[in-house]
Structure formats: C-alpha cells, structure tokens
Amino acid sequence: MEKRKSDTEKKEQAKAERELIEAILCLRDADECRRFLRDLCTPKEIIDLSERWVVARLLDAGQHSYRDIHDLTGVSVTTIGRVARFLQQEDFHGYRLVIDRMKAGK
C-alpha cells in the first residue's frame, strides 16, 4: 500500500513537476529533446512513452480496434484503454492538443 503524501510532499512534487516542464520548454529542437529524454528516462520508459504516442495516433485515426492496435504494437489492451480514456474523456487534453497541432502543421 502506498503511503499518503503530506501537504509538504505534495507541494514539493508539484514544484518538481513545474521545474521539469520549464526544462522541457527550454529545448530548442528534436535533437536536444532526444538527448534530454535519453538522460532523463530509462530506455524502457522511452519505449513506453513512444508506444503510448503511437497508440494515441492510431486511436485518433479511428481505423483500428483495441485488439488490432494490440496486434500491431504489442501494447497491452489495458494501456490502450488508458490512452483512449485520456484521449477522449480526461480533462487534460494533452494528446488531443498535440495531435491537432501536428495535423495542422502538415
């Protein structure tokens, strides 16, 4: 069971998240982003993030079932469902924002 975080721990976590976001916003191009991600994340974490991004784009295209996406990518149906929920229902709209911007840039 995970221990509940104190208010101080929550504030520190929020500060760390803000600082990470600021660091990401300092990156100037794809090469800098790639280098930062390789320093920041394990190879497995980068793979997981990349797979979620592929899943988000496949879901957005609307041409594949969860099972098809699993067969294409090897990503678990549970993860596909989670990505779908964040793409369609959650309030963050991060996937939607980036997918729409990338479509507009074409």
Residue frames as a rotation matrix with the C-alpha (Angstrom) as fourth column:
MET 1
0.579 0.815 0.000 0.00
0.815 -0.579 0.000 0.00
0.000 0.000 -1.000 0.00
GLU 2
-0.235 -0.656 0.718 1.29
0.627 -0.667 -0.404 3.44
0.743 0.355 0.568 -0.94
LYS 3
-0.382 -0.009 -0.924 1.80
0.853 -0.389 -0.348 5.94
-0.356 -0.921 0.156 1.85
ARG 4
0.701 0.663 0.263 -0.25
0.710 -0.685 -0.164 9.15
0.071 0.302 -0.951 1.68
LYS 5
-0.342 -0.833 0.434 1.80
0.755 -0.519 -0.402 12.20
0.560 0.190 0.806 0.84
SER 6
-0.105 0.215 -0.971 1.85
0.785 -0.582 -0.214 15.12
-0.611 -0.784 -0.108 3.24
ASP 7
0.888 0.451 -0.086 0.97
0.334 -0.763 -0.553 18.62
-0.315 0.462 -0.829 2.04
THR 8
0.347 -0.851 -0.393 4.68
-0.559 -0.524 0.642 19.46
-0.753 -0.003 -0.658 2.03
GLU 9
-0.490 -0.518 0.701 5.48
0.189 0.721 0.666 16.41
-0.851 0.459 -0.256 -0.10
LYS 10
0.324 0.701 0.636 2.65
0.850 0.078 -0.520 17.31
-0.414 0.709 -0.570 -2.50
LYS 11
0.889 -0.033 -0.457 3.97
-0.121 -0.979 -0.165 20.88
-0.442 0.202 -0.874 -2.81
GLU 12
-0.092 -0.995 -0.035 7.50
-0.486 0.014 0.874 19.62
-0.869 0.098 -0.485 -3.47
GLN 13
-0.338 0.044 0.940 6.20
0.617 0.765 0.186 17.19
-0.711 0.643 -0.286 -6.10
ALA 14
0.727 0.656 0.200 4.23
0.607 -0.479 -0.634 19.99
-0.320 0.583 -0.747 -7.79
LYS 15
0.614 -0.592 -0.522 7.34
-0.485 -0.805 0.343 22.19
-0.623 0.043 -0.781 -7.76
ALA 16
-0.404 -0.793 0.457 9.45
-0.113 0.538 0.835 19.41
-0.908 0.285 -0.307 -9.26
GLU 17
0.061 0.520 0.852 6.84
0.850 0.421 -0.317 18.90
-0.523 0.743 -0.416 -11.99
ARG 18
0.923 0.273 -0.271 6.80
0.139 -0.893 -0.427 22.63
-0.359 0.357 -0.863 -12.81
GLU 19
0.212 -0.934 -0.287 10.60
-0.593 -0.356 0.722 22.66
-0.777 0.017 -0.630 -13.00
LEU 20
-0.418 -0.299 0.858 10.59
0.389 0.794 0.467 19.65
-0.821 0.529 -0.216 -15.33
ILE 21
0.538 0.691 0.483 8.08
0.771 -0.171 -0.613 21.38
-0.341 0.703 -0.625 -17.59
GLU 22
0.813 -0.304 -0.496 10.25
-0.320 -0.946 0.055 24.51
-0.486 0.114 -0.866 -17.62
ALA 23
-0.230 -0.945 0.234 13.25
-0.305 0.299 0.904 22.36
-0.924 0.137 -0.357 -18.54
ILE 24
-0.142 0.259 0.955 11.33
0.776 0.628 -0.054 20.75
-0.614 0.734 -0.290 -21.43
LEU 25
0.840 0.541 0.037 10.27
0.463 -0.681 -0.567 24.18
-0.282 0.494 -0.823 -22.67
CYS 26
0.400 -0.786 -0.471 13.96
-0.449 -0.616 0.647 25.19
-0.799 -0.048 -0.599 -22.83
LEU 27
-0.206 -0.498 0.843 14.66
0.454 0.714 0.533 22.58
-0.867 0.492 0.079 -25.51
ARG 28
-0.234 -0.004 -0.972 15.21
-0.541 -0.830 0.133 24.11
-0.808 0.557 0.192 -28.94
ASP 29
-0.064 0.182 -0.981 14.91
-0.968 0.228 0.105 21.19
0.243 0.957 0.161 -31.35
ALA 30
0.815 0.484 -0.319 14.32
-0.445 0.875 0.193 17.47
0.372 -0.015 0.928 -31.77
ASP 31
0.115 -0.855 -0.506 17.96
0.187 0.519 -0.834 16.58
0.976 0.002 0.220 -31.17
GLU 32
-0.677 -0.330 0.658 18.03
-0.512 -0.432 -0.743 18.44
0.529 -0.839 0.123 -27.83
CYS 33
0.262 0.862 0.435 14.75
-0.960 0.188 0.207 16.78
0.097 -0.472 0.876 -26.85
ARG 34
0.720 -0.057 -0.692 16.09
-0.121 0.971 -0.206 13.32
0.684 0.232 0.692 -27.75
ARG 35
-0.328 -0.935 -0.133 19.26
0.082 0.112 -0.990 13.94
0.941 -0.336 0.040 -25.74
PHE 36
-0.508 0.208 0.836 17.31
-0.810 -0.447 -0.381 15.19
0.294 -0.870 0.395 -22.72
LEU 37
0.599 0.801 0.021 14.93
-0.774 0.572 0.271 12.24
0.205 -0.179 0.962 -22.81
ARG 38
0.474 -0.492 -0.730 17.84
0.099 0.854 -0.511 9.80
0.875 0.170 0.454 -23.01
ASP 39
-0.671 -0.695 0.259 19.40
-0.142 -0.223 -0.965 11.41
0.728 -0.684 0.051 -19.93
LEU 40
-0.426 0.589 0.687 16.12
-0.893 -0.397 -0.213 11.67
0.147 -0.704 0.695 -18.03
CYS 41
0.567 0.802 0.188 14.46
-0.807 0.586 -0.071 8.34
-0.167 -0.111 0.980 -18.83
THR 42
-0.275 -0.541 0.795 15.46
-0.234 0.839 0.491 4.73
-0.933 -0.051 -0.357 -18.92
PRO 43
-0.935 -0.061 -0.349 15.34
-0.355 0.176 0.918 3.05
0.005 0.982 -0.186 -22.35
LYS 44
-0.680 0.728 -0.088 12.18
0.728 0.685 0.032 1.21
0.084 -0.042 -0.996 -21.22
GLU 45
-0.138 0.634 -0.761 10.50
0.464 -0.637 -0.615 4.48
-0.875 -0.438 -0.206 -20.18
ILE 46
-0.549 -0.118 -0.827 11.25
-0.572 -0.669 0.475 5.98
-0.609 0.734 0.300 -23.60
ILE 47
-0.963 0.234 -0.132 9.83
0.074 0.702 0.708 2.87
0.258 0.672 -0.694 -25.28
ASP 48
-0.436 0.844 -0.312 6.69
0.847 0.267 -0.460 3.07
-0.305 -0.465 -0.831 -23.12
LEU 49
-0.161 0.340 -0.927 6.18
-0.010 -0.939 -0.343 6.76
-0.987 -0.046 0.154 -23.90
SER 50
-0.776 -0.206 -0.596 6.76
-0.572 -0.170 0.803 6.15
-0.267 0.964 0.014 -27.61
GLU 51
-0.877 0.480 -0.020 4.30
0.444 0.827 0.345 3.26
0.182 0.294 -0.938 -27.64
ARG 52
-0.205 0.831 -0.518 1.61
0.680 -0.259 -0.685 5.36
-0.703 -0.493 -0.512 -25.95
TRP 53
-0.319 0.039 -0.947 2.12
-0.436 -0.893 0.111 8.06
-0.842 0.448 0.302 -28.58
VAL 54
-0.955 -0.005 -0.295 1.74
-0.267 0.441 0.857 5.51
0.126 0.898 -0.422 -31.39
VAL 55
-0.625 0.766 -0.148 -1.42
0.777 0.591 -0.217 4.17
-0.079 -0.251 -0.965 -29.72
ALA 56
-0.200 0.555 -0.808 -2.86
0.248 -0.769 -0.589 7.69
-0.948 -0.318 0.016 -29.36
ARG 57
-0.558 -0.061 -0.828 -2.37
-0.682 -0.534 0.499 8.38
-0.473 0.843 0.257 -33.06
LEU 58
-0.951 0.248 -0.183 -3.86
0.091 0.794 0.601 5.02
0.294 0.555 -0.778 -34.07
LEU 59
-0.422 0.833 -0.358 -6.88
0.794 0.150 -0.589 5.63
-0.437 -0.533 -0.725 -31.83
ASP 60
-0.269 0.284 -0.920 -7.29
-0.168 -0.955 -0.245 9.11
-0.948 0.088 0.304 -33.25
ALA 61
-0.870 -0.100 -0.483 -7.29
-0.489 0.040 0.871 7.71
-0.068 0.994 -0.083 -36.79
GLY 62
-0.119 0.933 0.339 -10.28
-0.784 0.121 -0.609 5.60
-0.610 -0.338 0.717 -35.76
GLN 63
0.191 0.160 -0.969 -9.48
-0.901 0.420 -0.108 2.73
0.389 0.893 0.224 -38.11
HIS 64
-0.460 -0.475 -0.751 -8.47
-0.145 0.874 -0.464 0.05
0.876 -0.104 -0.471 -35.61
SER 65
0.762 0.635 -0.127 -10.00
-0.054 0.257 0.965 -1.80
0.645 -0.728 0.231 -32.69
TYR 66
0.537 -0.563 0.628 -8.11
-0.820 -0.173 0.546 -2.13
-0.198 -0.808 -0.555 -29.41
ARG 67
0.610 -0.275 0.743 -7.27
0.115 0.958 0.261 -5.72
-0.784 -0.074 0.616 -30.39
ASP 68
0.813 -0.318 0.487 -5.94
0.514 0.000 -0.858 -4.57
0.273 0.948 0.164 -33.79
ILE 69
0.633 -0.585 0.507 -3.79
-0.552 -0.800 -0.234 -1.94
0.542 -0.132 -0.830 -32.08
HIS 70
0.537 -0.429 0.726 -2.51
-0.571 0.449 0.687 -4.55
-0.621 -0.784 -0.003 -29.64
ASP 71
0.698 -0.237 0.676 -1.65
0.502 0.835 -0.225 -6.87
-0.511 0.496 0.702 -32.56
LEU 72
0.783 -0.378 0.495 0.10
0.284 -0.490 -0.824 -4.02
0.554 0.786 -0.276 -34.42
THR 73
0.368 -0.599 0.711 2.06
-0.567 -0.751 -0.338 -2.64
0.737 -0.279 -0.616 -31.46
GLY 74
-0.233 -0.393 -0.890 2.25
0.440 0.774 -0.456 -5.28
0.867 -0.498 -0.008 -28.75
VAL 75
-0.801 0.028 0.598 0.90
-0.460 -0.669 -0.584 -2.72
0.384 -0.742 0.549 -26.28
SER 76
-0.866 0.478 -0.144 -1.48
0.473 0.692 -0.546 -4.22
-0.161 -0.541 -0.825 -23.72
VAL 77
-0.208 0.895 0.395 -5.20
0.619 -0.193 0.762 -3.70
0.758 0.403 -0.513 -24.17
THR 78
0.411 0.308 -0.858 -5.23
0.897 -0.305 0.320 -2.15
-0.163 -0.901 -0.401 -20.68
THR 79
-0.473 -0.663 -0.580 -2.71
0.473 -0.747 0.468 0.51
-0.743 -0.053 0.667 -21.73
ILE 80
-0.831 0.245 0.500 -4.61
0.434 -0.278 0.857 1.10
0.349 0.929 0.125 -24.97
GLY 81
0.197 0.968 -0.156 -7.78
0.832 -0.080 0.549 1.64
0.519 -0.238 -0.821 -22.92
ARG 82
0.194 -0.207 -0.959 -5.97
0.772 -0.571 0.280 4.09
-0.606 -0.794 0.049 -20.66
VAL 83
-0.853 -0.517 -0.070 -4.65
0.338 -0.650 0.681 6.07
-0.398 0.557 0.729 -23.62
ALA 84
-0.508 0.748 0.427 -8.14
0.581 -0.069 0.811 6.07
0.636 0.661 -0.399 -25.15
ARG 85
0.380 0.662 -0.646 -9.62
0.924 -0.235 0.302 7.39
0.049 -0.711 -0.701 -21.91
PHE 86
-0.136 -0.508 -0.850 -7.10
0.507 -0.773 0.381 10.23
-0.851 -0.379 0.363 -21.75
LEU 87
-0.932 -0.202 0.300 -7.56
0.354 -0.343 0.870 10.97
-0.073 0.917 0.392 -25.45
GLN 88
-0.470 0.843 0.262 -11.34
0.416 -0.051 0.908 11.12
0.779 0.535 -0.327 -25.23
GLN 89
0.424 0.849 -0.317 -12.53
0.587 0.010 0.810 11.75
0.690 -0.529 -0.494 -21.69
GLU 90
0.086 -0.426 -0.901 -9.99
0.972 -0.162 0.170 13.23
-0.218 -0.890 0.400 -19.31
ASP 91
0.875 0.388 -0.290 -9.71
0.377 -0.921 -0.095 16.98
-0.304 -0.026 -0.952 -18.77
PHE 92
0.079 -0.945 -0.317 -6.01
0.251 -0.289 0.924 17.28
-0.965 -0.152 0.214 -19.59
HIS 93
0.912 0.408 0.042 -6.42
0.105 -0.133 -0.986 17.08
-0.396 0.903 -0.164 -23.40
GLY 94
0.125 -0.960 -0.250 -2.67
-0.484 -0.279 0.829 16.75
-0.866 0.018 -0.500 -23.88
TYR 95
-0.463 -0.242 0.853 -2.86
0.509 0.715 0.479 14.04
-0.726 0.656 -0.208 -26.53
ARG 96
0.461 0.764 0.451 -5.61
0.830 -0.190 -0.525 15.94
-0.315 0.616 -0.722 -28.37
LEU 97
0.742 -0.222 -0.633 -3.66
-0.170 -0.975 0.144 19.22
-0.649 0.001 -0.761 -28.27
VAL 98
-0.269 -0.958 -0.097 -0.52
-0.422 0.027 0.906 17.74
-0.866 0.285 -0.412 -29.79
ILE 99
-0.383 0.189 0.904 -2.30
0.698 0.700 0.149 15.53
-0.605 0.688 -0.400 -32.33
ASP 100
0.684 0.721 0.112 -4.34
0.636 -0.514 -0.576 18.51
-0.358 0.465 -0.809 -33.56
ARG 101
0.548 -0.559 -0.622 -1.28
-0.430 -0.826 0.364 20.75
-0.718 0.068 -0.693 -33.76
MET 102
-0.510 -0.778 0.366 0.64
-0.087 0.470 0.878 18.12
-0.856 0.416 -0.308 -35.69
LYS 103
-0.026 0.598 0.801 -2.27
0.887 0.383 -0.257 17.68
-0.461 0.704 -0.540 -38.12
ALA 104
0.864 0.386 -0.324 -2.49
0.255 -0.890 -0.379 21.43
-0.435 0.245 -0.867 -38.63
GLY 105
0.214 -0.896 -0.389 1.24
-0.457 -0.444 0.771 21.59
-0.863 0.013 -0.505 -39.31
LYS 106
-0.264 -0.302 0.916 1.01
0.525 0.752 0.399 19.22
-0.809 0.586 -0.040 -42.25
